[in-house]
Amino acid sequence: MTVFHMYITLMIFLHSVEEIWNCSNPRKFPKKNYIVCDWNENDIYKDNNGKYHPYPKAQEDNYFERRARIKYWQKKRQDKK
């Protein structure tokens, strides 16, 4: 395996991890374009503590954003109990 192949493999792996992290944590890295969950300003809001949260529902979600939004709010409800 050449250095180029190792580099490409590593970049694909790291990019996948970053996309998963971005879907689970909206706007940890603001103003950066993502492929899977590209959270825009209409999808999230900022609370009094400065943390970003996705709105409970949105019209223009793709499959991955919708799933991430559902998981996020289910986890929030479980944390309150």
Backbone as a ProteinNet text record, in pm:
[ID]
protein_1_A
[PRIMARY]
MTVFHMYITLMIFLHSVEEIWNCSNPRKFPKKNYIVCDWNENDIYKDNNGKYHPYPKAQEDNYFERRARIKYWQKKRQDKK
[TERTIARY]
84.6	0	89.4	62.9	146.1	99.3	180.3	148.1	19	1.1	-119.2	-244.6	-239.4	-354	-382.8	-279.6	-297.8	-358.5	-311.6	-363.8	-512.5	-550.3	-690.8	-777.6	-732.3	-807.2	-827.2	-723.8	-732.3	-826.8	-820	-907.2	-1053.7	-1082.2	-1220.7	-1271.6	-1190	-1229	-1253	-1159.3	-1172.8	-1290.4	-1312.7	-1426.6	-1557.8	-1565.4	-1685.8	-1710.8	-1607.3	-1619.8	-1666.2	-1610.2	-1648.2	-1794.7	-1841.1	-1981.3	-2075.1	-2039.9	-2121.9	-2124.7	-2012.4	-2004.4	-2089.3	-2082.8	-2160.9	-2310.4	-2355.1	-2497.7	-2544.5	-2461.9	-2499.7	-2488.3	-2402.5	-2377.6	-2386	-2505.8	-2518	-2439.1	-2371.8	-2295.6	-2183.6	-2120.4	-1996	-1888.9	-1898.5	-1804.5	-1883.5	-1918.2	-2003.5	-1938.2	-2022.2	-1983.2	-1889.5	-1908.9	-1832.4	-1932.3	-1908.8	-2002.3	-1981.1	-2090.6	-2088.4	-2175.3	-2155.2	-2229.7	-2357.4	-2348.7	-2462.4	-2558.3	-2513.9	-2597.5	-2541.9	-2591.4	-2546.6	-2646.2	-2626.9	-2718.6	-2704	-2814.3	-2807.9	-2878.7	-2883.9	-2937.1	-3085.5	-3159.5	-3302	-3326.4	-3224.7	-3238.8	-3205.8	-3135.6	-3086.2	-3113.5	-3106	-3115.1	-3011.9	-2980.7	-2880.2	-2951.7	-2923.3	-2988.7	-2913.2	-2960.9	-2900.4	-2757.6	-2722.3	-2587.3	-2489.9	-2538.6	-2452.6	-2441.6	-2522.3	-2520.2	-2622	-2588.6	-2677.6	-2761.9	-2889.3	-2981.6	-3062.5	-3091.8	-3178.9	-3323.6	-3401.5	-3544.4	-3604.3	-3712.3	-3771.7	-3814.6	-3861.2	-3903.1	-3858.8	-3839.1	-3805.1	-3857.6	-3888.4	-3945.8	-3841.4	-3724	-3627.4	-3519.5	-3545.1	-3444.2	-3426.7	-3302.4	-3279.5	-3293.5	-3277.4	-3296.1	-3205.5	-3080.1	-2983.2	-3009.2	-3043.4	-3076.3	-3200.8	-3301.1	-3424.1	-3395.2	-3314.9	-3278.9	-3196.7	-3104	-3021.6	-3107.1	-3201.8	-3291.1	-3377.4	-3432.1	-3514.3	-3431.9	-3311.9	-3225.4	-3185.9	-3158.5	-3117.9	-3227.8	-3351.2	-3460.3	-3503.1	-3489.4	-3516.9	-3417.4	-3291.8	-3187.8	-3212.8	-3254.6	-3284.4	-3397.5	-3501.3	-3614.5	-3572.8	-3486.4	-3439.3	-3350.4	-3271.8	-3184.7	-3264	-3381.5	-3465.1	-3531.5	-3550.4	-3618.4	-3530.6
-117.5	0	124.1	210.7	330.3	437.4	539.7	651	719.5	731.6	793.3	716.3	583.6	501.3	514.5	518.9	534.8	671.2	773.3	908.4	914.7	861.3	862.1	784.1	669.4	588.8	664.2	726.6	803.4	922.4	993.6	1108.7	1066.6	957.3	908.7	871.8	804.7	766.3	890	984	1103.5	1190.9	1200.1	1277.8	1214.2	1084	1013.3	1038.9	1032.3	1058.3	1201.7	1296.3	1436.6	1459.2	1393	1405.5	1350.3	1236.5	1178.2	1270.8	1325.9	1418.1	1542.9	1595.5	1713.3	1685	1568.8	1535.7	1526.2	1474.3	1458.1	1587.3	1676.7	1802.7	1919.1	1970.9	2078.1	2201.9	2253.2	2378.5	2378.1	2265.5	2265.7	2338.5	2328.3	2394.6	2485.4	2606.9	2692.7	2737.4	2765.2	2817.2	2724.7	2595.5	2497.6	2411	2387.9	2310.5	2161.7	2092.9	1948.7	1887.1	1760.8	1692.6	1631.2	1561.4	1484.6	1574.6	1634.7	1723.6	1864.9	1937.6	2076	2166.5	2182.9	2263.3	2409.7	2473.8	2616.3	2694.1	2824.6	2910.3	2886.2	2837	2808.7	2677.6	2595	2463.8	2464	2565.1	2563.7	2696.1	2693.3	2816.7	2812.4	2929	2941.6	2974	2895.9	2920.7	3026.8	3052.4	3156.2	3123.5	2995.1	2951.8	2953.8	2986	2990.8	2858.5	2758.8	2629.3	2629.6	2557.3	2546.1	2420	2430.8	2318.3	2320.1	2203.6	2202.7	2223.4	2286.7	2297.1	2156.7	2133.1	1998.6	1947.4	2035.2	1992.6	2094.9	2046.1	2134.9	2074.1	2159	2115.7	2058.8	2117.4	2087.4	1988.1	1905.5	1808.9	1696.4	1655.3	1530.7	1416.4	1294.4	1177.2	1182.7	1216.7	1214.5	1325.4	1444.2	1553.1	1519.4	1461.8	1423.9	1322.1	1220.4	1117.5	1178.2	1266.7	1330.6	1418.1	1488.2	1574.4	1491.1	1380.3	1292	1234.1	1185.5	1128.7	1234.1	1354.7	1463.8	1491.7	1506.4	1541.5	1423.8	1301.4	1185	1179	1206.2	1205.3	1317.5	1434	1546.6	1510.4	1444	1405.4	1303.2	1209.4	1107.6	1170.3	1269.4	1336	1412.8	1462.8	1537.2	1446.9	1320.9	1227.4	1181.3
0	0	0	-91.6	-102.5	-4.3	7	95.5	49.4	-79.9	-133.9	-92.8	-104.8	-65.2	84	163.4	307.6	338.9	270.6	290.4	254.3	140.2	96.2	194.5	238.7	334.4	464.5	513.7	636.9	621.7	509.3	486.8	478.3	412.6	404.3	542.7	620.8	757	844	842.5	926.2	882.6	753.6	705.6	750.4	748.5	794.1	942	1021.9	1165.2	1188.5	1114.7	1129.5	1090.1	984.5	943	1050.5	1108.6	1214.7	1335.3	1372.3	1485.9	1459	1338.9	1303.6	1309.7	1266.9	1273.2	1417.9	1504.3	1644.6	1723.7	1683.1	1755	1657.8	1634.5	1535.3	1573	1476	1485.5	1587.9	1606.8	1684.1	1604.6	1472.2	1383.3	1289.4	1333.2	1251.3	1120.1	1025.3	893.4	816.9	836.9	761.6	686.3	559.2	478.1	500.4	523.3	538.9	430.9	404.7	299.6	354.6	464.9	516.6	593.5	700.8	782.2	772.7	678.1	661.5	732.9	864.8	945.4	905.2	869.1	839.2	949.7	936.4	1042.8	1068.9	971.5	990.2	1064.6	1077.4	1140.8	1289	1337	1474.5	1544	1675.3	1753	1864.4	1917.9	2022.4	2153.6	2259.6	2387.7	2467.9	2589.3	2673.3	2715.9	2715.4	2753.1	2636.3	2517.5	2400	2326.5	2365.8	2297.1	2183.9	2078.1	1963.5	1976	1938	1939.9	1810.8	1755.2	1637.6	1680.8	1595.2	1621.3	1619.3	1691.1	1693.1	1556.2	1467.9	1334.1	1230.5	1108.5	997.1	868.4	773.1	646.2	549.8	545.5	439.7	480.1	579.9	624.1	523.8	506.8	434.6	535.8	490.7	577	699.9	681.5	790.6	892.2	843.9	935.9	1017.5	953.6	1023.7	1133.6	1101.6	1200.6	1314.5	1282.3	1385.3	1475.5	1417.6	1495	1590.9	1542.8	1626.8	1741	1710.8	1815.3	1918.1	1871.7	1961	2062.4	2015.1	2106.4	2193.2	2144.9	2230	2343.5	2314.1	2418.2	2519	2471	2561.4	2657.3	2606.2	2690.6	2795.1	2756	2850.8	2957.7	2920.4	3017	3122.1	3086.5	3180.4	3284.2	3248.2	3340.8	3451.9
[MASK]
+++++++++++++++++++++++++++++++++++++++++++++++++++++++++++++++++++++++++++++++++

